[in-house]
Amino acid sequence: MAGCGRIHPFRLCLIKNAWYIIGRTSDSTEVRTYRVARFKTLRMLDQPAIVPANFDLKG
């Protein structure tokens, strides 16, 4: 995803010395991986992310 957008994070993971967010964007149901170091800015919102009941990080 390029530009501004809202990500619904499901997990924050440290993989090989790099932080990643696993989640989806507001306009998609596809689960994606986002490398935190690639973000120019981050802002935490007051709304909690809703993680689907069937989400499995290993899956």
C-alpha positions in Angstrom: 0.0 0.0 0.0 1.5 3.3 -1.0 0.5 6.6 0.4 -1.8 7.3 3.4 -4.1 4.7 4.7 -5.4 2.9 7.8 -4.0 -0.5 8.8 -5.9 -2.8 11.1 -3.0 -4.6 12.8 -3.5 -8.2 13.9 0.0 -8.8 15.2 3.4 -7.1 15.6 6.3 -9.5 14.9 10.1 -9.3 15.1 11.5 -11.3 12.2 15.2 -11.5 11.6 15.9 -8.2 13.5 13.1 -6.3 11.7 9.6 -5.4 13.0 6.6 -6.3 10.9 2.8 -5.6 11.2 0.5 -8.4 10.1 -2.9 -7.0 9.2 -5.2 -5.6 6.6 -6.1 -2.2 5.2 -9.5 -0.6 5.8 -10.5 -1.2 2.2 -9.4 -4.9 1.9 -10.0 -8.2 3.6 -6.6 -9.5 2.4 -4.1 -10.1 5.2 -0.7 -8.6 4.4 2.7 -8.0 6.0 4.0 -4.5 6.4 7.6 -3.7 7.4 7.5 -1.0 10.1 10.8 0.6 8.9 9.2 1.5 5.6 6.6 3.8 7.2 7.4 7.5 7.3 4.9 8.1 10.1 2.7 6.1 12.4 -0.1 7.2 14.6 -2.0 5.0 17.1 -5.8 5.5 17.0 -8.2 5.1 19.9 -10.2 2.4 18.1 -9.0 -1.2 18.8 -8.3 -3.4 15.8 -10.7 -6.3 15.4 -8.8 -9.5 14.8 -10.9 -12.1 13.0 -11.6 -15.2 15.2 -10.2 -17.5 12.5 -6.9 -15.6 12.1 -3.9 -17.9 12.6 -0.4 -16.4 12.4 1.0 -19.8 11.6 -1.7 -20.6 9.0 
